């Protein structure tokens, strides 16, 4: 490559039209997935204080949310259930009448193939201790006993009509166990999204408000140590070997290096979850007048895309899809 003064990189940055033409990355609504919280026993939306602009929805409001997601051209909705009652083994997760399974059924009926319906496959919203699995007698999370519950939960979500199951519990062998259970039941059609590299992150803080988490302590015995990049790549490879159809890195922003490495090696689609804390930081900083809200949102999302995400779960999915449809650049 020639050097200055022949080469002048600023030449391509002179006008908005040039910058628009040479931008390497952008987003489209189909690459965005909206996480949705559905709470049992409420009849009006309840705003989540730590996540300005995000609410818990009653089941009766879900059809409207799904219609909005369809109209926005989104790739899917990821459903989370907030049950009225929790117990030690997370019974509400496997009960066809449990709030998440009912929400999946409603969303699948409304979506009718116009976007994908995804269910969070994890026990933390359903256990009274708040862990992602069932506990052994010594209080530790019992990996293999949890796999049996995940298998039943997967069948319930498949039966309810989920297109994609989001395995977010970080139990060893969860992809293989759920795949085997689905296949044995003749449900070879159900897609498995593995939260392959899911880190034990402080950025899930606002989400725990959103689902009214009962957790005391942390998830460090099953979620990844933020210090470890290689281990995240290894987790993704392991999930691909177990049969994951899609792998995900989560959170997104603080783990763009892991995302880029996984995207380099993965033969299957790679997604990223821009989590509640990433959302809350920008919303609260913007509300305090510290940053330009829309530019910060756009930059955060393009950064995730640039690092290699094929699709992104983000609480801004509806709003950003609106900007994109209006032809606005995210940067
Ligand atoms: C587990 C789950 C969590 C999130 C998504 N799925 C919480 C956790 O692992 O503690 C966090 C998402 C977010 O922070 O936006 N059910």
Boltz pocket constraint, residues with backbone or C-beta under 6 A from the ligand:
constraints:
  - pocket:
      binder: B
      contacts: [[A, 120], [A, 122], [A, 123], [A, 124], [A, 125], [A, 168], [A, 169], [A, 203], [A, 204], [A, 205], [A, 206], [A, 207], [A, 208], [A, 219], [A, 274], [A, 275], [A, 276], [A, 277]]
      max_distance: 6.0
